C-alpha cells in the first residue's frame, strides 16, 4: 500500500494536468471581464477587443497539476516576465488588449494563478502541493519501515514500532482527507485576482476534475485501512503470538467499522465544504436576457472598426472575408 501511494503521489506531482483540465469548448463561458475603468470612466472591454474564453487564452488541452501546469510552469512562475496588472500599469490598458494574441502565442499567460495575481489561490495550491510531497516522503519511509520489520531488523521495541506506524499512517490518512477537501474548496470558491481583465474566477465554471481527485479518495481509504489494521492486529508484546480466532474476528469487525466510519466522515466533510460554496445551487437564468445580444465582433484591433464595413463589393471584388 505504501508503495502504491508513493507511486500515485509522484505521478500526481509529475503530471501537469493531474488535478483539473479545461471543460469542453461548448461548455466554457467568457473568462474575461465585461467592463473596466480607464481614466475614471467605465469602458466595455468587449467593444475594445477583449472577449476570450479560457481555451482561447490557455489552449483547449490546458490543465493544472499539483506541482506545475501543462506548460511546465509552477505556482510562482509565468511565461511572461511580469504579471498582467504590471503590464497594464506600465503600457496602458488598451495597449495590453492589443498585445493579447502575441502573449497567447508565446504561452505568456501560464501559469495563470501567478500571471493574474490570484494570491489566495496560489497559497491554496502551494499548500496542496506541500501535502502531496509529505505523502510521498511518508510513504517512502513506511516502505523501509515495514521492510525492516518483516525481516526482523527494526531497531525498535514492539510498543514503539506500533506507535510509530500508527502515527505515520494516521498522518497520511488525515493528509489525504485534507488534500481532497482542499481540492473541493479550490474548485468551488470564487477567487479574487489583482488585475482588470480577470478580476475574479471560479474554477468550477471553466475546469473539470481530472484523475488525481478520485485518486485522493483512494489514497485516503487505503491509508485508513492500513491505519486500522495497525491498531487492531499488531501486538504490543515482543516475539511471535499464537493465533486467536476470537481476537482475529474481533479485529476484523473493528477494521470494518473503523473504515466505514472514516468513509462516512470523508463523505460528510466533502459534501459540507462543497455546499458551503454553493456547489449544489441551481443557476438562475434570467428569461429577459438575450444571450445572443451584442455577440458580433466589431474590432480586429482596439477601435479599428474592422468588422463594421457594409460594402459587399470593393474595387469590383466581393468582400468575402469581411462579410
C-alpha atoms as one frame of an Amber mdcrd trajectory, in Angstrom:
protein
   0.000   0.000   0.000   2.826   2.402   0.866   4.444   1.656  -2.495   1.228
   2.359  -4.407   0.718   5.642  -2.518   4.293   6.703  -3.291   3.786   5.885
  -6.971   0.466   7.744  -7.257   1.741  10.791  -5.347   4.777  11.070  -7.598
   2.567  10.680 -10.696   0.207  13.436  -9.495   3.172  15.749  -8.882   4.747
  14.947 -12.258   1.598  15.264 -14.394   0.792  18.879 -15.291  -2.896  18.020
 -15.876  -3.453  15.658 -12.954  -5.849  17.786 -10.869  -8.031  19.811 -13.255
  -8.377  20.284 -17.002 -10.424  22.660 -19.133 -14.019  21.819 -19.958 -15.125
  21.149 -23.490 -15.217  24.332 -25.562 -19.020  24.183 -25.875 -19.382  24.428
 -22.080 -16.975  27.303 -21.458 -18.283  30.781 -20.559 -16.448  34.051 -21.100
 -13.442  34.349 -18.781 -12.555  38.000 -19.285 -14.492  40.800 -17.592 -17.079
  42.802 -19.491 -16.109  46.239 -18.178 -13.101  48.039 -16.685 -12.185  51.545
 -15.578  -9.999  53.696 -17.838  -9.163  57.296 -16.898 -12.029  57.362 -14.422
 -14.602  56.096 -16.921 -16.157  52.664 -17.275 -15.490  51.138 -20.683 -16.807
  47.997 -22.351 -13.831  45.677 -22.792 -15.639  43.598 -25.366 -16.069  46.623
 -27.630 -12.298  47.099 -27.470 -11.468  43.525 -28.457 -11.176  41.732 -25.124
 -13.601  38.810 -25.235 -11.983  35.451 -24.524 -12.816  32.044 -23.132 -10.263
  30.093 -21.110  -9.493  27.740 -24.014  -8.737  30.707 -26.288  -6.260  32.104
 -23.778  -4.708  28.881 -22.489  -5.346  26.258 -25.178  -8.094  23.590 -25.233
  -5.842  20.914 -23.673  -4.680  23.077 -20.778  -4.685  21.664 -17.251  -3.138
  22.146 -13.827  -1.346  19.608 -11.660  -0.183  19.687  -8.063   3.328  20.928
  -8.851   3.001  22.685 -12.224   0.622  23.231 -15.125   0.594  21.503 -18.510
   3.122  24.022 -19.848   5.610  23.274 -17.076   5.185  26.499 -15.088   4.929
  26.234 -11.297   2.653  28.180  -8.989   5.131  31.055  -8.695   6.141  31.429
 -12.353   4.611  32.558 -15.635   5.719  32.669 -19.252   5.532  36.463 -19.209
   8.255  38.188 -17.221   5.762  40.276 -15.236   2.186  39.916 -14.053  -0.797
  41.149 -16.071  -1.531  44.151 -13.870   2.102  45.258 -14.013   1.889  45.279
 -17.809  -1.369  47.253 -17.688   0.150  49.822 -15.316   3.290  50.191 -17.454
   1.870  50.052 -21.011  -1.774  51.000 -20.690  -4.995  49.019 -20.776  -5.773
  49.292 -24.498  -2.183  48.539 -25.491  -2.223  45.340 -23.456  -5.510  44.297
 -25.066  -3.881  44.665 -28.489  -0.944  42.515 -27.343  -3.079  39.613 -26.054
  -2.786  37.471 -29.239   1.031  37.623 -29.171   1.077  36.788 -25.450  -1.152
  33.770 -26.102   1.182  32.582 -28.865   4.200  32.660 -26.520   2.459  30.931
 -23.563   2.879  34.118 -21.553  -0.418  33.621 -19.688   0.700  30.415 -17.979
   0.722  29.723 -15.007  -2.487  31.850 -14.802  -2.640  31.845 -10.977   0.644
  33.758 -10.906   0.133  35.842 -14.056  -3.334  37.022 -12.949  -2.130  37.540
  -9.338  -4.711  35.270  -7.717  -2.760  35.342  -4.448  -5.056  33.261  -2.232
  -5.496  30.661  -4.985  -1.708  30.365  -5.246  -1.411  29.855  -1.481  -4.024
  27.101  -1.506  -2.355  25.410  -4.480   1.050  25.505  -2.800  -0.485  24.006
   0.352  -1.904  21.074  -1.633   1.458  20.567  -3.340   3.255  20.539   0.034
   0.884  17.909   1.423   1.461  15.732  -1.651   5.236  15.942  -1.115   4.757
  14.986   2.549   2.683  11.962   1.472   5.432  10.963  -0.956   8.122  11.128
   1.733   5.999   9.436   4.424   5.042   6.537   2.145   8.699   6.016   1.211
   9.606   5.930   4.915   6.898   3.337   5.574   8.169   1.108   2.757  11.547
   0.978   4.524   9.932   0.655   7.971   7.696  -2.300   7.098  10.511  -3.941
   5.126  12.812  -3.842   8.144  10.005  -5.101  10.393   9.370  -8.113   8.149
  13.000  -9.250   8.214  13.368  -8.569  11.943  15.915  -5.754  11.602  13.783
  -2.970  13.068  15.723  -1.414  15.988  12.560  -0.595  17.973  10.517  -2.338
  20.635   7.051  -3.625  19.762   5.373  -0.706  21.554   7.481   1.943  19.819
   7.096   0.235  16.435   3.306   0.130  16.725   3.176   3.722  17.950   5.406
   4.963  15.131   3.496   3.065  12.440   0.130   4.208  13.788   1.285   7.840
  13.919   2.597   7.876  10.336  -0.456   6.122   8.886  -2.780   8.457  10.797
  -0.831  11.416   9.376  -1.201  10.012   5.859  -4.927   9.407   6.375  -5.517
  12.927   7.683  -3.300  14.377   4.938  -5.279  12.727   2.130  -8.556  13.940
   3.606  -7.193  17.482   3.907  -5.963  17.411   0.296  -9.294  16.279  -1.190
 -11.218  18.787   0.939  -8.764  21.488  -0.104  -9.290  20.487  -3.743 -13.064
  20.851  -3.350 -12.627  24.270  -1.748 -10.228  25.333  -4.503 -12.627  24.151
  -7.176 -15.815  25.750  -5.866 -14.572  29.036  -4.356 -14.668  32.295  -6.289
 -11.118  33.659  -6.153 -10.250  37.353  -6.404  -7.373  38.290  -8.726  -5.455
  41.569  -8.837  -5.996  42.645 -12.448  -8.523  44.464 -14.610  -9.140  41.744
 -17.193  -9.980  38.744 -14.956 -10.805  40.224 -11.542 -12.401  37.003 -10.258
 -12.511  33.351 -11.247 -14.359  30.238 -10.102 -12.515  27.148 -11.287 -15.690
  25.045 -11.479 -17.007  27.348 -14.223 -14.083  26.577 -16.519 -12.444  23.317
 -15.382 -13.374  19.722 -14.529 -11.633  17.328 -12.151  -9.012  15.024 -13.609
  -7.706  11.634 -12.402  -5.822  12.878  -9.314  -9.025  13.865  -7.495 -10.556
  10.340  -7.216  -7.058   9.004  -6.524  -7.003  11.271  -3.466 -10.059   9.493
  -2.065  -8.499   6.138  -2.917  -5.356   7.121  -1.028  -7.460   8.169   1.956
  -9.314   4.828   2.012  -6.105   2.800   1.695  -4.320   4.775   4.421  -7.327
   4.460   6.707  -7.427   0.705   6.106  -3.742   0.237   6.966  -4.086   2.529
   9.993  -6.983   0.398  11.273  -5.043  -2.819  10.657  -2.003  -1.472  12.528
  -4.158  -0.557  15.521  -6.177  -3.787  15.613  -3.736  -6.504  14.554  -0.216
  -5.515  15.624   0.851  -6.629  19.097   2.477  -4.659  21.896   4.328  -7.768
  23.030   7.683  -8.945  21.715   8.001 -12.115  19.642   5.509 -14.185  17.667
   1.987 -14.518  19.047  -0.307 -17.537  18.933  -3.306 -17.412  16.631  -6.514
 -16.490  18.446  -9.667 -16.907  16.367 -11.841 -14.716  18.602  -9.315 -11.880
  18.605  -8.950 -12.144  14.831 -12.706 -11.923  14.236 -12.968  -9.041  16.681
 -10.119  -7.264  14.921 -11.787  -7.690  11.528 -15.017  -6.224  12.877 -13.131
  -3.240  14.310 -11.331  -2.660  10.994 -14.582  -2.760   9.016 -16.314  -0.406
  11.474 -13.349   1.966  11.503 -13.174   2.017   7.704 -16.923   2.618   7.404
 -16.914   5.453   9.939 -13.901   7.045   8.231 -15.548   6.925   4.806 -18.756
   8.443   6.197 -16.728  11.252   7.772 -14.917  11.913   4.474 -18.177  11.987
   2.523 -19.878  14.284   5.052 -16.976  16.740   5.176 -16.662  16.797   1.372
 -20.366  17.484   0.829 -20.330  20.112   3.595 -17.424  22.008   2.033 -18.981
  21.889  -1.437 -22.357  23.040  -0.078 -20.745  25.943   1.787 -19.548  27.261
  -1.581 -22.976  26.879  -3.246 -21.813  23.940  -5.379 -25.323  22.441  -5.419
 -27.171  25.695  -6.031 -29.029  25.792  -9.324 -28.032  28.622 -11.632 -30.937
  31.004 -12.122 -31.422  32.083 -15.726 -32.987  35.484 -16.393 -35.564  34.912
 -19.188 -35.430  38.609 -20.128 -31.751  38.402 -21.124 -30.902  37.564 -24.732
 -27.573  35.645 -24.701 -27.062  36.390 -28.407 -27.217  40.166 -27.982 -24.021
  42.086 -28.816 -22.107  38.953 -29.760 -20.982  40.255 -33.154 -17.344  41.452
 -33.122 -16.664  44.946 -34.485 -12.910  45.315 -33.990  -9.946  43.149 -35.023
  -7.669  45.505 -33.070  -8.777  48.044 -30.448 -11.019  50.665 -32.078 -10.257
  49.850 -35.752 -13.905  49.051 -36.699 -12.610  46.281 -38.967 -15.898  44.340
 -38.996 -18.238  47.371 -39.209 -17.984  47.505 -43.045 -21.204  47.276 -45.007
 -19.798  47.169 -48.554 -20.279  43.841 -50.283 -18.056  44.953 -53.169 -14.789
  46.862 -53.172 -12.751  47.551 -56.303 -15.169  45.210 -58.134 -14.224  42.316
 -55.761 -16.570  40.536 -53.401 -15.601  41.140 -49.778 -15.949  37.513 -48.738
 -13.744  37.588 -45.631 -15.274  40.682 -44.077 -18.893  39.839 -44.934
